[in-house]
Amino acid sequence: MTLDRTTDLAANAPVTRDETTHATHHPDNRLILALPKGRILKSAGPLLKKAGIIPSSDCLDESSRRLRFTTNDPNLDVVRVRSFDVATFVAQGGAHLGICGADVIMEFDYPELYAPLDLGIGGCRVSVAQPISDSPEEGPTRLSEIRVATKYPSITRRHFAARGINADIVHLHGAMELAPMLGLSRVIVDLVDTGSTLRANGLREVETIAHITSRLVVNRTVMKTRPQEIARLIASFRDALATP
């Protein structure tokens, strides 16, 4: 999937009864904004402030055990979830909008998601990495089949298939760097920031699949059922991005 397809999803498609139920089942009818735990949450703090969204004081505190927080807007609550789950919460209607890495959008390819804004935070990349000890002649592009350890099976299969290579996926949720040294895979596909973890574990990047930033994502049904509220929040984020 390309991000352009997600970003340009039609907002005027017909709403089915099931979609309406998914998107509006919250008993108090507050809008829910899903935020990802971890490094993106820290970057999101200043952006939320610029957008005029002030969550309760412990929201940005990773040591807090709470997962749902009120904000200065009585009609908006914030929930804090795993970064890989934001897209699912929003697509399934558990949250109405969220901040989500483009890698997650690409991996799950949910048709229910509308991604109107690139927030420009959480910059990194999805890359292929192999052991430093492997010579360039042993690179994955020279093979017809390769075993790959990754938490991105869909992105990985599409990437290698486009090069005529069959990717045999070892689906892991962490510690990908161990896979080549323990014989689980030939290469890995993972999210890379500085590359220091790769180097510390004897790996090097050999190809960048996609450059990643975080996006504002919206449940497309809510775009139709609560258009004024959603449009106001999108405008708040857009204004925040334009503020120095």
Secondary structure, 3 states (H helix, E strand, C coil): CCHHHHHCCCCCCCCCHHHHHHHCCCCCCCEEEEEECCHHHHHHHHHHHHCCCCECCCCCCCCCCCCEEEECCCCEEEEEECHHHHHHHHHCCCCCEEEEEHHHHHHHCCCCEEEEEECCCCCEEEEEEEECCCCHHHCHHHCCEEEEEECCHHHHHHHHHCCCCEEEEEECCCCCCHHHHCCCCCEEEEEECCCHHHHHCCEEEEEEEEEECEEEEEEHHHHHHCHHHHHHHHHHHHHHHHCC
